[in-house]
Amino acid sequence: MPNNSPPLIIRLDGTEIAVPELDACLRELVRRADLAGLAVMVLDREGVCFRRAYGQANAETGEALRTDHLFYGASLSKSVFGYLVARLVQEGVLELDRPLQSYLDVPIPELPAEKEWQHYRDLAGDDRYRQLTPRMCLAHTTGFPNWRFLVDEGREPTGKLYFKWAPGQRYGYSGEGMLLLQRVIERTTGGELESLAREIVFDPLQMTMSSYVWRDHFAGKYCHGHTADGTVLKKKIRHRAGAAGSLETTPEDYARFMRHVMKLTRAGHPLTEVLFQPNVRIRSRMQFGPLAREDDRSLEAIDLRYTLGWGRLSSPHGFGYFKEGHDHGFQHYSIIYPQAAKGLLLMSNSDRAEGIFKYVLEAAIGDVYTPWQWENYVPFDRPETGLLPPE
């Protein structure tokens, strides 16, 4: 007799959800939260066991969103960069705890005054830059602000780079640190980030729709970002690679990258032992904002730490390794549980998407361990659960 039962997804805790049930749940969440679009990829030991896209690639044209649409990846750039650096460490090109300054022939503040380097002059007179290492840059312990041009905990931006605290003292998310490491690697190897990423990551994994810079074949294959009120944003074309946030990728490509990393980790590959070595324990109440300076004990249950460009949490099902992406019009979240062979990728072209991430994590893979309050993933229908008021 034929088996007419719908296919099932087995969650972390062994419970099951039928594919049609999950599909209906996600469709309803997208509708209720009023998202422009959402792509969902569920991973297991066999590969991608669930792939769906909901909503629109462009609300003005009504084009339906697909899992092969190009998204601006935002900070998913950092997890790919972390993998790339782990490879360079394996090959002996880089040492994680060697000062960045030792790779250069002039002090960091005196580097040639190319546009991308000019702000490092701001560090002149503050010798703490000599303490910076690749590990600090990837684990967000440089002491730099996220970006020198953003308001930081009430401090008005001056455009100048500065230390919020001493290097290595505590976790503080910083794109500036990633950018500095990228510049040092480029000067040390003589290769641009994009060429290194293509050689080490994109080409071997057949990620043909991924790049740190714009490619001509991306034209007409991308989705647009949308603001919280549904306004369609103009596509931004990036011609300068940025390790902290210039990645263009598709849900299909990035899920391929996640599967590869999960497979290597399950096999105990030396590369992922470097990549996922825990570097710093995180005790801040939130990742960003005023509460990022306040510590408490709420995260001790998951032993939240940072590795090389990825966060790490502990669960009864083994470690979970995650990376977020967030920028104007795009919100993403990815996590793998290698020991359990489970993973989830959420990519959205809507500023409202993080309001359903908690629900999707629980429904799709039974993830109740992601620190959604620390991430400020306040449920769209429960604003009172957030540590910060919704915008």
ABEGO torsion letter per residue (X at the ends): XBBABBBBBBBAAGBBBBAAAAAAAAAAAAAAAGBABBBBBBBBAAEBABBBBBEBABAAAGBBBBAABBBBAEAAAAAAAAAAAAAAAAAGABBAABBAAAABABBAAABBBBAAAAAAAAABGBAAAAABBAAAAAAGAAGBBABAABBBGGBBBAGBBBBABBBGABBBBBAAAAAAAAAAAAAAAGBBAAAAAAAAAAAAAGBAABBABBBAAABGABBBBBBAAGBBBBBBBBABBBAAGABBBBAAAAAAAAAAAAAAAAAGBAAAAAAABBABBBABABABEAAAABBBAAAAAAGBBBBBGBBBBBBAAEBBBBBBBBBBGBBBBBBBBAAAGBBBBBBBABAAAAAAAAAAAAAAAGBAABBAAAAGBBBAABAAABABBBX
